[in-house]
Amino acid sequence: LTAWTGTGMALVVSSCVKTERAALTAVPLLLVPQMLLAGALVPYREMNHGLFSVDAGRARGGVPVPAAIMPLRYAYEAMIVAQATRNPFEAERLRLQRRIDRMRSLEVPMTAEQTERFELLKEGLRRLLASGASSVEEAANLVARIGRISTSGTRIEVETMKVWPENSPRARPASEFFVNERIDLLVREAETFRNDYRNKDRRIVFHALKKPIPFMSEKTGKTVQEYVERDDEMETQKYCGFVLAGVVLGCGMVSTLIISRQNRQTK
């Protein structure tokens, strides 16, 4: 999507100008603002207060107003969040955590079978966090095995599975093979800002795992005890993907209209 977005913007520029010199001159005008406002080269918290809306909160994950129209900002944010959540270790950890949260929020008492599975899931999550390996392949296989046994295995299988290689001086935590500590810190900090109880209204927090859907409000009708995903929020990867897809389609339509108008004038 990032490549298609760049191609779409290039088509718009090519259809507007008449010479190669003009097209080359327009490239820095498109790229430099995006690079500065993408959030990678210059952190948002170091930018001027005037670039933020009143309730954005520069020091609490706020996004500058001009960055809302910068496609590179959405591409960068989606890749950062994907790195933090789509790697094998974090994907399995989040999957186990969601299953635990859903079972914990049940309104009716759990049956004996559900209680047993609940305990196995907690034990599986604990063993996942304590797992170690000597190589990337070994770590990936171990993480997948822990998740599979925790969700469908027996108590004996969960309690007897080995999560750390014996007599291996190269062994280290499995998370270190997949999790980038700096990216993980960025996302965890953003989630802290997003879940801050002092925020009465929904906010777009840079690097957060979810984004509020514009013009939507929560209409679940569920009680507070139930574990439900908010229906007025969307995963950041999907949110940014839709934005980039919209930019691509918009650039295609604009280019088509400009070229069609030029063709009519030529005739």
C-alpha positions in Angstrom: 0.0 0.0 0.0 2.9 2.4 0.7 4.3 1.8 -2.8 0.9 2.2 -4.4 0.3 5.4 -2.5 3.6 6.8 -3.8 2.7 5.7 -7.3 -0.7 7.3 -7.0 0.7 10.6 -5.9 3.3 10.5 -8.7 0.5 10.0 -11.2 -1.3 13.1 -9.9 1.9 15.2 -10.2 2.6 13.8 -13.7 -0.9 14.6 -14.8 -0.8 18.2 -13.5 2.5 19.4 -14.9 3.6 19.7 -18.5 7.4 19.3 -18.3 9.8 16.9 -16.6 11.5 19.8 -14.8 8.3 20.8 -13.1 7.6 17.2 -12.1 11.1 16.9 -10.5 10.6 20.2 -8.7 7.4 19.0 -7.2 8.9 15.8 -5.7 10.7 17.6 -2.7 7.5 19.5 -2.0 5.7 16.2 -1.5 8.4 14.2 0.2 10.0 16.7 2.7 6.8 17.5 4.6 5.9 13.9 4.8 9.3 12.9 6.1 9.3 15.6 8.8 5.7 14.9 9.9 5.8 11.1 9.7 6.9 10.8 13.3 10.1 8.9 12.6 12.8 11.6 12.1 11.3 14.1 14.5 9.3 12.8 17.4 5.9 14.4 17.8 6.5 15.4 21.4 9.4 17.6 20.3 7.3 19.6 17.8 5.8 23.0 18.4 2.6 23.2 20.4 1.0 25.2 17.6 0.9 22.1 15.4 -1.5 20.3 17.8 -5.1 20.8 18.5 -6.1 21.9 22.0 -7.1 18.4 23.2 -4.4 16.4 21.3 -1.9 16.4 24.1 1.6 16.7 22.6 3.2 14.9 25.5 0.5 12.2 25.7 0.7 10.6 22.3 -1.0 13.4 20.4 -0.7 13.8 16.6 0.0 17.1 14.9 -2.9 18.4 12.8 -0.9 18.6 9.5 0.2 14.9 10.0 -3.4 13.8 9.5 -3.0 14.4 5.7 0.5 12.8 5.4 0.2 9.3 4.0 3.7 8.4 5.1 2.6 8.9 8.7 0.0 6.1 8.4 2.5 3.8 6.6 5.1 4.3 9.3 2.7 3.8 12.2 1.2 0.7 10.7 4.6 -0.9 10.2 5.7 0.0 13.8 2.5 -1.5 15.4 2.7 -4.6 13.1 6.3 -5.2 14.2 5.1 -5.0 17.9 2.1 -7.2 17.6 2.4 -9.5 14.5 5.7 -11.2 15.5 5.2 -14.8 16.6 5.9 -14.2 20.3 3.6 -11.3 20.8 0.8 -12.7 18.5 0.7 -15.8 20.6 0.9 -13.9 23.9 -2.0 -11.6 22.8 -4.1 -14.6 21.7 -3.7 -16.3 25.1 -4.4 -13.1 27.0 -7.6 -12.5 25.1 -8.8 -16.0 25.8 -8.1 -15.5 29.5 -9.8 -12.1 29.6 -12.9 -13.6 27.9 -13.2 -16.4 30.3 -12.6 -14.1 33.3 -15.4 -11.8 32.3 -18.1 -14.5 32.0 -21.2 -13.5 33.9 -22.2 -17.1 34.8 -19.9 -19.3 37.0 -17.5 -21.4 34.9 -18.0 -25.1 34.7 -15.4 -27.5 35.9 -14.1 -28.0 32.3 -13.9 -24.2 31.8 -12.1 -23.7 35.1 -9.6 -26.3 34.1 -9.0 -24.7 30.7 -8.7 -21.3 32.4 -6.0 -22.5 34.7 -4.1 -24.2 31.8 -4.3 -20.9 29.8 -2.8 -19.0 32.7 -0.1 -21.6 33.1 0.6 -21.6 29.4 0.9 -17.8 29.4 3.3 -18.0 32.3 5.5 -20.6 30.5 5.4 -18.6 27.3 6.9 -15.6 29.1 9.5 -17.8 30.7 10.4 -19.7 27.5 13.9 -19.7 26.0 15.6 -21.0 22.9 19.0 -21.1 21.2 17.9 -20.1 17.7 15.1 -18.4 15.8 13.7 -21.6 14.5 13.7 -23.2 17.9 12.0 -20.2 19.4 9.3 -20.1 16.8 8.5 -23.8 17.2 8.5 -23.5 21.0 6.1 -20.5 21.0 3.7 -22.3 18.6 3.9 -25.5 20.7 3.1 -23.6 23.9 0.1 -21.9 22.4 -1.2 -25.2 20.9 -0.8 -27.2 24.1 -2.2 -24.4 26.3 -5.4 -24.1 24.2 -6.1 -27.8 23.5 -3.7 -29.9 25.6 -4.1 -31.7 28.9 -2.8 -30.6 32.3 0.0 -33.2 32.1 1.1 -31.9 28.7 1.1 -28.3 29.9 3.0 -29.0 33.2 5.6 -31.2 31.6 6.5 -29.3 28.5 10.0 -27.9 28.6 10.3 -24.2 27.9 14.1 -23.8 28.3 16.8 -25.8 26.6 19.1 -27.8 28.9 22.9 -27.3 28.9 22.8 -24.7 26.2 25.0 -21.7 26.8 23.5 -19.8 23.9 20.0 -20.0 25.2 18.2 -16.7 25.8 14.5 -15.7 26.2 12.3 -16.5 23.2 11.0 -12.9 23.2 14.4 -11.5 22.3 14.3 -13.3 19.0 11.2 -11.5 17.8 10.5 -8.4 20.0 12.2 -5.1 19.3 12.6 -3.5 22.8 12.4 0.1 21.5 9.3 -0.5 19.4 7.7 -2.5 22.2 8.4 0.5 24.5 6.8 2.9 22.1 3.6 0.8 21.8 3.3 0.2 25.5 3.7 3.9 26.2 1.0 4.7 23.6 -1.4 2.1 25.1 -0.8 3.8 28.5 -1.9 7.1 27.1 -4.9 5.6 25.2 -6.2 3.8 28.3 -5.7 6.7 30.7 -8.8 7.1 32.8 -8.5 10.9 32.6 -9.3 10.9 28.9 -13.1 11.2 28.8 -13.2 11.4 25.0 -11.8 9.1 22.4 -8.3 10.1 21.2 -6.1 9.2 18.3 -2.9 8.2 20.0 0.2 7.7 17.9 1.5 4.0 18.0 -1.5 2.8 19.9 -2.9 -0.6 19.1 -6.4 0.8 18.1 -7.8 3.9 16.6 -11.3 5.3 17.1 -13.5 5.1 14.0 -14.6 8.6 12.9 -18.3 9.4 13.4 -19.0 6.2 15.3 -20.0 5.7 18.9 -20.0 2.5 20.9 -23.4 0.6 20.6 -22.6 -2.8 22.0 -25.5 -2.9 24.6 -23.3 -5.1 26.7 -22.8 -4.9 30.4 -19.6 -3.7 31.9 -18.8 -7.3 33.2 -18.7 -8.7 29.7 -15.5 -8.8 27.7 -16.3 -7.3 24.3 -14.3 -5.5 21.7 -15.4 -1.9 21.3 -17.3 -1.5 18.0 -16.2 2.1 17.6 -12.5 1.2 17.4 -10.4 -0.5 14.8 -6.9 -2.1 14.9 -4.3 0.4 13.9 -3.0 -1.7 11.0 -6.5 -1.9 9.4 -7.2 1.8 10.1 -3.9 2.9 8.4 -4.5 0.4 5.6 -7.9 1.9 4.9 -6.5 5.4 4.9 -3.7 4.5 2.4 -6.2 2.6 0.2 -8.4 5.7 0.2 -5.4 7.8 -0.8 -4.6 5.4 -3.7 -8.2 5.4 -4.9 -8.4 9.2 -4.6 -5.2 9.8 -6.5 -6.4 7.4 -9.2 -9.7 9.3 -9.6 -8.0 12.7 -9.6 -5.5 11.6 -12.2 -8.3 10.2 -14.4 -10.3 13.5 -14.1 -7.3 15.6 -14.9 -6.2 13.5 -17.9 -9.8 13.3 -19.2 -10.1 17.1 -19.0 -6.8 17.6 -20.8 -7.9 15.2 -23.6 -11.1 17.1 -24.1 -9.2 20.3 -24.4 -6.8 18.8 -26.9 -9.6 17.6 -29.1 
